[in-house]
């Protein structure tokens, strides 16, 4: 929720990342909204499993995009690894919700 919130609010540090990655402002804000919706969906998924799984799938796609964006600008392995860790957590959450 935090990363989505800073994108939607347009915090300075978030805008610097956006510019570094070369992402258009409207797309950056949309990504933030999708991150917020995904986080809320996963939380709701604790009661409504199907919604949680769909939200986790959406977050998985967002994380794949984040990793690709970082690779495109040749970000450090540490930054890419951090996104991979989040990706693993999201996939693990989806799997956990299913079982």
C-alpha positions as CSV (number, residue, x, y, z in Angstrom):
1,X,0.0,0.0,0.0
2,X,2.9,2.3,0.8
3,X,4.4,2.2,-2.7
4,X,1.0,2.8,-4.3
5,X,0.2,5.6,-2.0
6,X,3.5,7.5,-2.7
7,X,2.8,7.2,-6.4
8,X,-0.7,8.5,-6.1
9,X,0.3,11.4,-3.8
10,X,3.2,12.3,-6.1
11,X,5.9,12.4,-3.3
12,X,9.2,13.8,-4.4
13,X,11.2,10.6,-4.0
14,X,8.5,8.7,-6.0
15,X,8.7,11.2,-8.8
16,X,12.5,10.9,-8.9
17,X,12.1,7.1,-9.4
18,X,9.4,7.6,-12.0
19,X,11.7,10.0,-14.0
20,X,14.6,7.6,-13.6
21,X,12.6,4.7,-15.0
22,X,11.2,6.9,-17.8
23,X,7.5,6.3,-17.0
24,X,4.9,8.8,-18.0
25,X,3.2,10.7,-15.1
26,X,-0.3,9.3,-15.9
27,X,1.0,5.8,-16.1
28,X,2.9,6.2,-12.8
29,X,-0.3,7.4,-11.1
30,X,-2.3,4.4,-12.6
31,X,0.4,2.0,-11.3
32,X,-0.1,3.5,-7.9
33,X,-3.8,3.1,-8.0
34,X,-3.4,-0.5,-9.1
35,X,-1.0,-1.2,-6.3
36,X,-3.4,0.3,-3.8
37,X,-6.3,-1.8,-5.3
38,X,-4.1,-4.9,-5.3
39,X,-3.1,-4.5,-1.7
40,X,-6.7,-3.9,-0.6
41,X,-7.8,-6.9,-2.7
42,X,-5.3,-9.2,-1.0
43,X,-6.5,-8.0,2.4
44,X,-10.2,-8.6,1.4
45,X,-9.0,-11.9,0.0
46,X,-8.5,-13.1,3.5
47,X,-12.4,-13.4,3.5
48,X,-13.1,-13.7,-0.2
49,X,-10.5,-16.0,-1.6
50,X,-11.1,-15.5,-5.3
51,X,-10.7,-11.7,-5.0
52,X,-7.5,-12.2,-3.1
53,X,-6.1,-14.5,-5.7
54,X,-7.0,-12.1,-8.5
55,X,-5.5,-9.2,-6.7
56,X,-2.3,-11.2,-6.1
57,X,-2.1,-12.1,-9.8
58,X,-2.5,-8.4,-10.6
59,X,0.3,-7.5,-8.2
60,X,2.4,-10.2,-9.7
61,X,2.0,-8.6,-13.2
62,X,2.9,-5.2,-11.7
63,X,6.0,-6.6,-10.1
64,X,7.1,-8.2,-13.4
65,X,6.7,-4.8,-15.0
66,X,8.7,-3.2,-12.2
67,X,11.5,-5.7,-12.7
68,X,11.5,-5.2,-16.5
69,X,11.6,-1.4,-16.0
70,X,14.6,-1.7,-13.6
71,X,16.4,-4.0,-16.0
72,X,15.7,-1.7,-18.9
73,X,17.5,1.3,-17.2
74,X,20.2,-1.1,-15.9
75,X,19.5,-0.5,-12.2
76,X,21.6,-2.2,-9.6
77,X,21.3,-5.9,-8.8
78,X,20.3,-4.9,-5.3
79,X,17.3,-2.9,-6.5
80,X,16.2,-5.6,-8.9
81,X,16.6,-8.2,-6.2
82,X,14.4,-6.2,-3.9
83,X,11.6,-6.3,-6.5
84,X,12.2,-10.0,-7.0
85,X,11.7,-10.5,-3.3
86,X,8.4,-8.6,-3.4
87,X,7.4,-10.7,-6.4
88,X,8.1,-13.9,-4.5
89,X,6.1,-12.7,-1.5
90,X,3.1,-11.8,-3.8
91,X,3.2,-15.2,-5.5
92,X,3.5,-16.9,-2.1
93,X,0.5,-15.0,-0.9
94,X,-1.5,-16.1,-4.0
95,X,-0.6,-19.7,-3.4
96,X,-1.4,-19.5,0.3
97,X,-4.8,-18.0,-0.4
98,X,-5.6,-20.9,-2.8
99,X,-4.7,-23.5,-0.2
